[in-house]
Amino acid sequence: MSDDTSKQQAAAVQAMMQAGQAMMRGFFDTLAKQQVALQDTTGAAVSSLPLPDSETLAQFQQEFATRHMALWSSMVARKQGEDVEPVAAPEAGDKRFESPEWAANPMFDYLRQAYLINSGFLRQVSDSVPLNDGRAKARLQFLTRQYIDALAPSNFAATNPEFIRAALDTKGESITRGIQNLLSDLEKGRVSMTDESVFEVGGNLAITPGAVIYENDLIQLIQYSPLTETVAQTPLLIVPPCINKYYILDLQAENSFVRYIVERGHTVFLVSWKNAGPSESGKTWDDYIQEGPLTALEVVRNVTKVKKPNVLGFCVGGTILASALAVARARGEDPVASVTFLTTLLDFSDTGEIGCLIDEASVSAREAAIGKGGLLRGQELANVFSFLRANDLVWQYVVGNYLKGGTPRAFDLLFWNSDATNLPGPFLAWYLRNMYLENNLRLPGRLSMLGQKVDLGKINAPTYFFAAREDHIVPWKTSYLGRALLGGETTFVLGASGHIAGTINPVSKNRRSYWTSPHALTSPDEWLAGAEEHPGSWWVHWNEWLKAFDGRQVAARGRLGNAQYEPGEPAPGRYVKARA
């Protein structure tokens, strides 16, 4: 190799390293300009981000420069007709660059691979920033991913070959449709994820037969009609989350958890939370406990004449349910025969990526703005959850709807995901501070609810925990920690997939798998190491577990409700139909 060539290569490497430094500085400057600087656990702003040590940083920059040089060399070789292997490839499951146009055109291939190299470099740097505060470190990593995902070449018309191909194939009609889609979504205030014209709550969603037998300012209580000649004597009350609509548990007949339970001979009652409006803007955590599970339990006991129903709570519905049961135990009551928690946090020590968005400053701001009255608009909350999986729930629809002018396919889960729910400010502010920020529920006697010092350890009913292995909202290992807080025997089951797809895993489709173990170990990792995997839906396992608390078989009731709680409007009721 000649001296001139060596000098040229050295100069090129040096230029690439300088480019990497410039990109890194630009990234951190962007964070500062957007006022998303990290904060420590006290809420004090971190004035500047410390960089990794010089040796580590130099290694990253060298790797960055070397990979870019390799990419450039591969492009030159490709131009000369040689077959070359990609220098950078997307991670498994990354669908942004699957279209053959990305590889077929050298320019777009270069853009794709250069982006992947740059993304990897920024991730390396953010992962290596020496921050002692775990929450600040997690936030930096979360913001890095948001920055990287937003700047993907697939998100822009000029750098996406699929946009160009669609425009050519449709003679420009895709551009017109894309603009129309964008204007329509701007009017709605959100990105469309599904063809919403296909679905109707009460039409082809939430269609398990039943009736509303009670309502107050916060809930309608639905009793479902029996679908078997005999039923278990002990009824089941379901408390879904109030941060979204209950019908995730009752979609269509083939994937309805509610229908599955009713078909197995259970008398099922379900809380349908009201979509909060101005009249509910002052509701508190105590209001949700009293007017939700505690009131619903009294109605269920009155209708069925069973003193101790079975109960099930899902997500934050499980946290509300646990709080209500702790209040009942503090009052000296023995309220239920069994408890089921689906993807529920009782210990909030690690809340995953949601925790990156919750700190002293943000909670204090909520308390000041709506803590004494007001609403968190449903779309704001929905946007937060969508950006936890931005490539799946935001950017792919930006590309598909606006750049390519397409219409998203009809999908019931995504219709539900777009059906946002408002929350009262006092309820939300108390929940964020006492659960996510201070993790007080796990401490006996720390919290008072409805005038009672609550202790989860006093809940001594047998309890079934279900968590999902890839859950980005309720990390399964944190959900597992809830076992140690309760006073009764616990069973833990881990399902495949995420928060919703793992929970709504109908037996009819026989998909995915779940893990069980007879050992109640303190470490979730130890539990998983000794667990046995089973194919299919966890619903079957749970139904078998619940049979132990069903009581005897009795003839199915001929009517819903009773003289005091007459059936009113048919399920699903009007509360769940109200749009945010």
C-alpha positions as CSV (number, residue, x, y, z in Angstrom):
1,M,0.0,0.0,0.0
2,S,1.5,3.4,-1.0
3,D,2.1,6.1,1.6
4,D,-0.4,8.3,-0.2
5,T,-3.1,5.7,0.1
6,S,-2.4,5.1,3.8
7,K,-2.6,8.8,4.4
8,Q,-5.9,9.0,2.6
9,Q,-7.3,6.2,4.6
10,A,-6.0,7.7,7.9
11,A,-7.6,11.0,6.9
12,A,-10.9,9.3,6.1
13,V,-10.9,7.5,9.5
14,Q,-10.1,10.8,11.2
15,A,-13.0,12.5,9.4
16,M,-15.4,9.7,10.3
17,M,-14.4,10.0,14.0
18,Q,-14.9,13.7,13.9
19,A,-18.3,13.1,12.3
20,G,-19.2,10.8,15.2
21,Q,-18.2,13.4,17.7
22,A,-20.3,16.0,15.9
23,M,-23.3,13.7,15.8
24,M,-22.9,12.9,19.5
25,R,-22.7,16.6,20.5
26,G,-25.7,17.3,18.3
27,F,-27.7,14.6,20.0
28,F,-27.0,15.9,23.5
29,D,-27.5,19.5,22.4
30,T,-30.9,18.5,21.0
31,L,-31.9,17.0,24.4
32,A,-30.9,20.3,26.1
33,K,-32.7,22.5,23.5
34,Q,-35.9,20.5,23.9
35,Q,-35.7,20.8,27.7
36,V,-35.7,17.1,28.2
37,A,-32.5,17.2,30.3
38,L,-32.3,14.4,32.7
39,Q,-33.2,14.9,36.4
40,D,-32.1,13.0,39.5
41,T,-34.6,11.5,41.9
42,T,-35.0,14.8,43.8
43,G,-36.2,16.6,40.6
44,A,-33.0,18.7,40.3
45,A,-31.9,19.1,36.7
46,V,-28.6,17.4,35.7
47,S,-26.8,20.5,34.3
48,S,-24.7,18.5,31.9
49,L,-24.4,15.0,30.8
50,P,-21.0,13.3,31.7
51,L,-19.5,11.5,28.8
52,P,-18.0,8.0,29.0
53,D,-14.4,7.8,29.9
54,S,-12.0,8.9,27.2
55,E,-10.7,5.3,26.5
56,T,-14.2,4.0,26.0
57,L,-15.3,6.9,23.9
58,A,-12.2,6.6,21.7
59,Q,-13.0,2.9,21.2
60,F,-16.6,3.7,20.2
61,Q,-15.4,6.4,17.8
62,Q,-12.8,4.0,16.2
63,E,-15.5,1.4,15.7
64,F,-17.8,4.0,14.3
65,A,-15.2,5.2,11.8
66,T,-14.1,1.6,10.8
67,R,-17.7,0.6,10.1
68,H,-18.4,3.6,8.0
69,M,-15.2,3.0,6.0
70,A,-16.2,-0.6,5.5
71,L,-19.6,0.6,4.3
72,W,-18.1,3.0,1.9
73,S,-15.7,0.3,0.6
74,S,-18.6,-2.1,0.1
75,M,-20.5,0.5,-1.9
76,V,-17.5,1.0,-4.2
77,A,-17.1,-2.7,-4.6
78,R,-20.8,-3.0,-5.4
79,K,-20.5,-0.3,-8.1
80,Q,-17.8,-2.4,-9.6
81,G,-20.1,-5.4,-9.9
82,E,-18.9,-7.3,-6.9
83,D,-21.3,-9.2,-4.5
84,V,-21.0,-7.7,-1.0
85,E,-22.4,-8.6,2.3
86,P,-24.2,-5.8,4.3
87,V,-22.0,-4.1,6.9
88,A,-25.0,-3.3,9.1
89,A,-28.2,-5.2,9.3
90,P,-31.5,-4.5,11.2
91,E,-32.2,-6.3,14.4
92,A,-34.6,-9.2,14.3
93,G,-38.2,-8.0,14.1
94,D,-37.3,-4.6,12.7
95,K,-39.6,-4.4,9.7
96,R,-38.8,-0.8,8.6
97,F,-36.3,-1.9,5.9
98,E,-37.8,-5.2,4.7
99,S,-39.0,-3.9,1.3
100,P,-36.7,-5.1,-1.5
101,E,-36.3,-1.5,-2.7
102,W,-34.0,-0.8,0.2
103,A,-31.4,-3.3,-1.0
104,A,-31.9,-3.0,-4.7
105,N,-30.9,0.7,-4.9
106,P,-27.3,1.5,-3.8
107,M,-28.2,4.9,-2.6
108,F,-31.0,3.7,-0.3
109,D,-29.0,0.7,0.8
110,Y,-26.3,3.2,1.9
111,L,-28.7,5.4,3.7
112,R,-30.2,2.3,5.5
113,Q,-26.8,1.0,6.6
114,A,-25.4,4.4,7.5
115,Y,-28.5,5.0,9.7
116,L,-28.0,1.6,11.5
117,I,-24.3,2.4,12.2
118,N,-25.2,5.8,13.5
119,S,-28.0,4.4,15.7
120,G,-25.7,1.8,17.1
121,F,-23.1,4.4,18.0
122,L,-25.6,6.7,19.8
123,R,-26.9,3.7,21.8
124,Q,-23.4,2.7,22.8
125,V,-22.7,6.2,24.0
126,S,-25.9,6.6,25.9
127,D,-25.6,3.1,27.5
128,S,-22.1,4.1,28.7
129,V,-22.8,7.5,30.1
130,P,-21.8,7.3,33.8
131,L,-25.0,8.3,35.7
132,N,-25.3,7.0,39.2
133,D,-29.1,7.6,39.3
134,G,-30.8,4.6,37.7
135,R,-33.9,6.6,36.7
136,A,-31.9,9.2,35.0
137,K,-29.9,6.6,33.1
138,A,-33.1,4.8,32.0
139,R,-34.5,8.1,30.8
140,L,-31.4,8.9,28.8
141,Q,-31.7,5.5,27.1
142,F,-35.4,6.0,26.5
143,L,-34.9,9.4,24.9
144,T,-32.0,8.1,22.8
145,R,-34.3,5.5,21.4
146,Q,-37.0,8.0,20.7
147,Y,-34.5,10.3,18.9
148,I,-33.1,7.4,16.8
149,D,-36.5,6.0,15.9
150,A,-37.8,9.5,14.8
151,L,-34.8,10.1,12.5
152,A,-35.0,6.8,10.6
153,P,-34.8,7.4,6.8
154,S,-37.9,5.3,6.4
155,N,-39.9,8.2,8.0
156,F,-39.2,10.7,5.3
157,A,-40.4,10.9,1.7
158,A,-37.0,11.9,0.2
159,T,-35.2,8.9,1.8
160,N,-37.8,6.2,1.6
161,P,-37.8,4.2,-1.7
162,E,-41.2,2.7,-0.8
163,F,-42.7,6.2,-1.0
164,I,-41.3,6.6,-4.5
165,R,-42.4,3.2,-5.7
166,A,-46.0,3.8,-4.4
167,A,-46.1,7.2,-6.1
168,L,-44.9,5.8,-9.4
169,D,-47.2,2.7,-9.3
170,T,-50.3,4.9,-8.5
171,K,-49.3,7.8,-10.7
172,G,-49.3,10.1,-7.7
173,E,-52.6,9.0,-6.2
174,S,-50.8,7.6,-3.1
175,I,-49.5,11.1,-2.4
176,T,-52.9,12.6,-2.6
177,R,-54.3,9.9,-0.4
178,G,-51.5,10.3,2.1
179,I,-52.2,14.1,2.4
180,Q,-55.9,13.3,2.9
181,N,-55.0,10.7,5.6
182,L,-52.8,13.3,7.3
183,L,-55.5,16.0,7.3
184,S,-58.0,13.5,8.7
185,D,-55.7,12.4,11.5
186,L,-54.8,16.0,12.3
187,E,-58.5,16.6,12.8
188,K,-58.8,13.5,15.1
189,G,-55.7,14.5,16.9
190,R,-54.0,11.1,16.6
191,V,-52.5,8.7,14.1
192,S,-54.9,6.1,12.8
193,M,-53.8,2.5,13.5
194,T,-56.8,0.6,12.1
195,D,-59.9,1.0,9.9
196,E,-62.2,2.3,12.6
197,S,-65.3,2.1,10.4
198,V,-65.3,-1.7,10.8
199,F,-65.9,-1.8,14.5
200,E,-68.7,-0.7,16.9
201,V,-68.8,-1.2,20.6
202,G,-71.9,-3.1,21.3
203,G,-72.2,-4.0,17.6
204,N,-69.3,-6.4,16.9
205,L,-67.2,-5.6,20.0
206,A,-68.3,-6.2,23.6
207,I,-71.2,-8.4,22.6
208,T,-71.3,-11.0,25.3
209,P,-75.0,-10.9,26.5
210,G,-75.8,-9.3,29.8
211,A,-77.2,-6.2,31.4
212,V,-76.3,-3.3,33.6
213,I,-77.7,-3.9,37.1
214,Y,-76.2,-1.0,38.9
215,E,-74.6,2.4,38.3
216,N,-73.1,5.3,40.1
217,D,-71.0,8.3,39.2
218,L,-68.0,6.1,38.3
219,I,-69.1,2.7,37.3
220,Q,-71.8,0.6,35.7
221,L,-71.9,-2.9,37.0
222,I,-72.6,-5.5,34.3
223,Q,-74.0,-9.0,35.0
224,Y,-73.6,-11.4,32.1
225,S,-76.2,-13.9,31.1
226,P,-75.4,-17.5,31.8
227,L,-74.5,-19.7,28.8
228,T,-74.7,-23.0,30.7
229,E,-77.5,-24.8,32.4
230,T,-75.6,-25.0,35.7
231,V,-73.1,-22.5,37.1
232,A,-70.6,-22.3,40.0
233,Q,-72.2,-21.1,43.1
234,T,-69.4,-18.6,43.8
235,P,-69.6,-15.6,41.3
236,L,-66.6,-13.8,39.8
237,L,-66.3,-10.0,39.9
238,I,-63.9,-8.5,37.3
239,V,-62.2,-5.1,37.9
240,P,-60.6,-3.9,34.6
241,P,-58.3,-0.9,34.4
242,C,-59.9,2.6,34.4
243,I,-57.2,4.0,32.2
244,N,-58.8,2.4,29.1
245,K,-62.0,0.6,28.1
246,Y,-63.0,-2.7,29.7
247,Y,-63.9,-4.4,26.4
248,I,-60.3,-5.5,25.8
249,L,-61.6,-8.4,27.9
250,D,-64.7,-8.8,25.7
251,L,-63.7,-8.1,22.1
252,Q,-65.3,-10.5,19.6
253,A,-66.7,-13.9,20.4
254,E,-63.6,-15.8,19.4
255,N,-61.2,-13.8,21.5
256,S,-63.4,-12.7,24.4
257,F,-62.0,-13.5,27.9
258,V,-65.4,-12.7,29.4
259,R,-67.3,-15.1,27.1
260,Y,-64.7,-17.8,27.8
261,I,-65.4,-17.5,31.5
262,V,-69.1,-17.5,31.1
263,E,-69.0,-20.5,28.8
264,R,-67.1,-22.3,31.6
265,G,-70.1,-22.0,33.9
266,H,-69.2,-18.9,36.0
267,T,-71.6,-16.1,37.0
268,V,-69.6,-13.1,35.9
269,F,-70.0,-9.5,37.0
270,L,-67.8,-6.7,35.5
271,V,-67.1,-3.1,36.5
272,S,-67.4,-0.7,33.5
273,W,-65.6,2.5,34.5
274,K,-67.1,5.9,33.4
275,N,-65.0,7.9,30.9
276,A,-64.4,10.8,33.2
277,G,-65.8,14.2,32.2
278,P,-66.1,17.6,34.0
279,S,-68.4,16.2,36.7
280,E,-65.9,13.6,37.6
281,S,-62.8,15.9,37.5
282,G,-62.5,16.0,41.3
283,K,-62.7,12.2,41.9
284,T,-59.9,10.8,44.1
285,W,-58.2,7.4,44.6
286,D,-60.5,6.8,47.6
287,D,-63.6,7.5,45.4
288,Y,-62.4,4.9,42.9
289,I,-62.0,2.3,45.6
290,Q,-65.3,3.0,47.3
291,E,-67.5,3.6,44.2
292,G,-65.7,0.8,42.3
293,P,-64.7,-2.6,43.8
294,L,-66.2,-2.1,47.3
295,T,-69.6,-1.0,46.0
296,A,-69.5,-3.7,43.3
297,L,-68.8,-6.4,45.8
298,E,-71.8,-5.3,47.9
299,V,-74.0,-5.5,44.9
300,V,-72.7,-8.9,43.9
301,R,-73.2,-10.3,47.4
302,N,-76.8,-8.9,47.5
303,V,-77.7,-10.4,44.1
304,T,-76.0,-13.9,44.6
305,K,-76.3,-14.2,48.3
306,V,-72.7,-15.4,48.4
307,K,-70.6,-13.6,51.1
308,K,-67.2,-14.2,49.5
309,P,-67.1,-13.9,45.7
310,N,-64.0,-14.5,43.6
311,V,-62.4,-11.4,42.2
312,L,-60.1,-10.5,39.3
313,G,-58.2,-7.3,38.7
314,F,-56.4,-6.4,35.4
315,C,-53.5,-3.9,35.3
316,V,-54.3,-0.8,37.3
317,G,-57.6,-2.4,38.0
318,G,-55.7,-4.9,40.0
319,T,-53.9,-2.2,42.0
320,I,-57.3,-0.6,42.7
321,L,-58.7,-4.0,43.7
322,A,-55.8,-4.8,46.0
323,S,-56.2,-1.4,47.7
324,A,-60.0,-2.1,48.2
325,L,-59.3,-5.5,49.7
326,A,-56.7,-4.1,52.0
327,V,-59.3,-1.5,53.2
328,A,-61.8,-4.2,53.8
329,R,-59.3,-6.3,55.8
330,A,-58.4,-3.2,57.8
331,R,-62.1,-3.0,58.7
332,G,-62.1,-6.5,59.9
333,E,-63.9,-8.0,56.9
334,D,-63.1,-11.2,55.1
335,P,-64.3,-10.1,51.7
336,V,-63.4,-12.7,49.0
337,A,-62.8,-16.3,48.3
338,S,-59.9,-15.9,45.8
339,V,-58.1,-13.1,44.0
340,T,-56.6,-13.0,40.5
341,F,-54.2,-10.3,39.4
342,L,-53.5,-10.0,35.6
343,T,-50.4,-7.9,34.7
344,T,-50.7,-6.0,38.0
345,L,-48.1,-4.0,39.9
346,L,-48.3,-4.0,43.7
347,D,-44.6,-3.3,44.2
348,F,-43.5,-0.4,41.9
349,S,-39.8,-0.7,42.4
350,D,-39.1,-1.2,38.7
351,T,-41.8,0.1,36.4
352,G,-40.0,-0.2,33.2
353,E,-40.0,2.5,30.6
354,I,-43.1,4.3,32.0
355,G,-40.9,5.1,35.0
356,C,-38.6,7.1,32.6
357,L,-41.4,9.6,32.2
358,I,-42.3,10.0,35.9
359,D,-40.1,12.0,38.2
360,E,-40.6,14.6,41.0
361,A,-40.8,17.5,38.6
362,S,-43.4,15.9,36.3
363,V,-45.5,14.7,39.2
364,S,-45.4,18.0,41.0
365,A,-46.5,19.7,37.7
366,R,-49.5,17.4,37.5
367,E,-50.4,18.0,41.1
368,A,-50.2,21.8,40.5
369,A,-52.2,21.7,37.3
370,I,-54.9,19.1,38.0
371,G,-54.2,17.6,41.4
372,K,-57.2,19.5,43.0
373,G,-59.5,19.1,40.0
374,G,-59.2,18.7,36.3
375,L,-58.8,16.0,33.7
376,L,-55.9,14.2,32.0
377,R,-57.2,13.9,28.5
378,G,-57.3,10.4,27.2
379,Q,-55.3,11.1,24.0
380,E,-52.4,12.4,26.0
381,L,-52.2,9.1,27.9
382,A,-52.7,7.1,24.7
383,N,-49.8,8.9,23.1
384,V,-47.5,8.0,26.0
385,F,-48.3,4.3,25.6
386,S,-47.9,4.5,21.9
387,F,-44.4,6.0,22.1
388,L,-43.3,3.3,24.4
389,R,-43.3,1.2,21.2
390,A,-42.9,4.0,18.7
391,N,-41.8,2.0,15.7
392,D,-44.8,-0.4,16.0
393,L,-47.5,2.1,17.1
394,V,-46.4,5.4,15.6
395,W,-43.9,5.4,12.8
396,Q,-45.1,2.4,10.8
397,Y,-48.5,4.2,10.5
398,V,-46.9,7.5,9.6
399,V,-45.1,5.7,6.7
400,G,-48.1,3.5,5.7
401,N,-50.8,6.2,6.0
402,Y,-49.1,9.4,5.0
403,L,-46.1,8.4,2.8
404,K,-47.6,5.4,1.0
405,G,-51.3,6.6,1.2
406,G,-52.5,3.3,2.6
407,T,-55.4,2.4,4.9
408,P,-54.4,0.4,8.0
409,R,-56.1,-3.0,8.2
410,A,-59.0,-3.7,10.5
411,F,-57.7,-4.9,13.9
412,D,-59.9,-5.0,17.0
413,L,-57.0,-4.7,19.5
414,L,-55.8,-1.5,17.8
415,F,-59.3,-0.1,17.6
416,W,-59.5,-0.6,21.4
417,N,-56.0,0.9,21.7
418,S,-57.3,4.1,20.0
419,D,-60.4,4.4,22.2
420,A,-58.8,6.6,24.9
421,T,-60.2,7.4,28.3
422,N,-60.0,10.6,30.4
423,L,-58.8,10.4,34.1
424,P,-59.6,12.7,37.0
425,G,-56.6,14.8,38.0
426,P,-56.8,14.1,41.8
427,F,-56.9,10.4,41.2
428,L,-54.0,10.4,38.7
429,A,-51.8,12.7,40.8
430,W,-52.2,10.6,43.9
431,Y,-51.6,7.4,41.9
432,L,-48.4,8.7,40.3
433,R,-46.9,10.0,43.5
434,N,-47.8,7.1,45.9
435,M,-47.3,4.2,43.5
436,Y,-44.8,5.1,40.7
437,L,-42.8,7.8,42.5
438,E,-42.7,6.7,46.1
439,N,-43.7,3.1,45.9
440,N,-45.8,3.4,49.1
441,L,-48.3,0.6,48.6
442,R,-45.8,-2.1,49.5
443,L,-45.1,-0.6,52.9
444,P,-47.6,-1.8,55.6
445,G,-49.4,1.2,57.2
446,R,-47.7,3.8,55.0
447,L,-50.9,4.7,53.1
448,S,-54.3,5.6,54.4
449,M,-57.3,4.9,52.2
450,L,-60.9,5.6,53.3
451,G,-59.6,6.3,56.8
452,Q,-57.9,3.0,57.1
453,K,-54.1,2.2,57.3
454,V,-53.7,-0.4,54.6
455,D,-51.5,-3.5,54.7
456,L,-51.4,-5.8,51.7
457,G,-50.1,-8.5,54.0
458,K,-53.6,-8.8,55.5
459,I,-55.0,-10.0,52.2
460,N,-54.9,-13.7,53.0
461,A,-57.1,-15.1,50.2
462,P,-55.4,-17.5,47.7
463,T,-54.1,-15.4,44.8
464,Y,-53.2,-16.1,41.2
465,F,-50.8,-13.8,39.5
466,F,-50.5,-13.7,35.7
467,A,-47.7,-11.7,34.0
468,A,-46.5,-11.4,30.4
469,R,-42.8,-12.0,29.6
470,E,-42.4,-9.2,27.1
471,D,-44.7,-6.7,28.9
472,H,-43.3,-3.2,28.5
473,I,-45.9,-1.6,30.8
474,V,-45.9,-4.1,33.7
475,P,-42.4,-5.8,33.8
476,W,-43.1,-9.4,34.8
477,K,-40.3,-9.5,37.4
478,T,-41.8,-6.6,39.2
479,S,-45.2,-8.1,39.1
480,Y,-43.7,-11.3,40.6
481,L,-42.6,-9.2,43.6
482,G,-46.2,-8.7,44.5
483,R,-46.4,-12.3,45.8
484,A,-44.2,-11.4,48.8
485,L,-46.5,-8.6,49.9
486,L,-49.6,-10.7,50.3
487,G,-50.5,-12.9,53.3
488,G,-52.1,-15.9,51.5
489,E,-50.9,-18.7,49.2
490,T,-49.9,-17.4,45.8
491,T,-49.7,-19.0,42.3
492,F,-47.6,-17.3,39.6
493,V,-48.0,-17.9,35.9
494,L,-45.9,-16.3,33.2
495,G,-47.3,-15.9,29.6
496,A,-45.5,-15.3,26.4
497,S,-45.8,-12.0,24.5
498,G,-46.7,-8.5,25.8
499,H,-49.1,-6.7,28.0
500,I,-52.2,-7.2,25.9
501,A,-51.3,-10.0,23.4
502,G,-50.1,-12.1,26.3
503,T,-53.2,-11.6,28.4
504,I,-55.7,-11.9,25.5
505,N,-54.5,-15.2,24.3
506,P,-57.7,-17.1,23.4
507,V,-57.9,-20.9,23.8
508,S,-59.6,-21.1,20.3
509,K,-56.4,-20.0,18.6
510,N,-54.0,-22.2,20.7
511,R,-51.1,-19.9,20.3
512,R,-48.1,-18.9,22.3
513,S,-47.3,-20.6,25.6
514,Y,-47.0,-20.1,29.4
515,W,-44.8,-21.1,32.3
516,T,-45.7,-22.6,35.7
517,S,-43.7,-23.7,38.7
518,P,-44.8,-25.1,42.0
519,H,-42.0,-23.3,43.8
520,A,-42.6,-19.9,45.5
521,L,-39.0,-18.6,45.4
522,T,-38.0,-15.1,46.3
523,S,-36.2,-14.4,43.0
524,P,-38.1,-14.2,39.7
525,D,-35.0,-15.5,37.9
526,E,-34.9,-18.6,40.1
527,W,-38.6,-19.1,39.5
528,L,-38.2,-19.0,35.8
529,A,-35.1,-21.2,35.8
530,G,-37.2,-24.0,37.4
531,A,-40.4,-23.3,35.5
532,E,-42.1,-25.6,33.0
533,E,-43.3,-24.3,29.6
534,H,-46.7,-25.3,28.4
535,P,-48.0,-24.7,24.8
536,G,-51.3,-22.8,24.3
537,S,-53.3,-20.3,26.4
538,W,-52.9,-19.7,30.2
539,W,-56.7,-19.3,30.3
540,V,-57.0,-23.1,30.7
541,H,-54.6,-23.2,33.6
542,W,-56.4,-20.4,35.4
543,N,-59.8,-21.9,34.9
544,E,-58.6,-25.1,36.5
545,W,-57.2,-23.1,39.4
546,L,-60.4,-21.2,39.9
547,K,-62.5,-24.4,40.2
548,A,-61.1,-24.9,43.7
549,F,-63.0,-21.8,44.8
550,D,-66.2,-22.2,42.8
551,G,-68.3,-23.9,45.4
552,R,-71.0,-26.4,44.4
553,Q,-72.8,-26.4,41.1
554,V,-76.2,-24.7,41.0
555,A,-78.9,-24.2,38.4
556,A,-78.2,-21.1,36.3
557,R,-80.2,-18.1,37.4
558,G,-83.3,-17.4,35.3
559,R,-82.9,-13.7,35.5
560,L,-80.2,-11.1,36.0
561,G,-80.0,-8.9,39.1
562,N,-82.8,-9.0,41.7
563,A,-85.7,-6.9,43.0
564,Q,-83.3,-4.3,44.4
565,Y,-80.9,-4.3,41.4
566,E,-83.1,-4.6,38.3
567,P,-81.5,-5.1,34.9
568,G,-81.4,-1.9,33.0
569,E,-79.7,-1.2,29.7
570,P,-78.2,-4.2,27.9
571,A,-74.5,-4.8,28.0
572,P,-72.1,-3.2,27.2
573,G,-73.9,-0.2,28.7
574,R,-73.4,3.5,27.8
575,Y,-70.4,4.3,30.0
576,V,-68.0,2.3,27.8
577,K,-69.4,3.9,24.6
578,A,-68.5,7.4,25.6
579,R,-65.5,8.7,23.6
580,A,-62.8,10.8,25.2
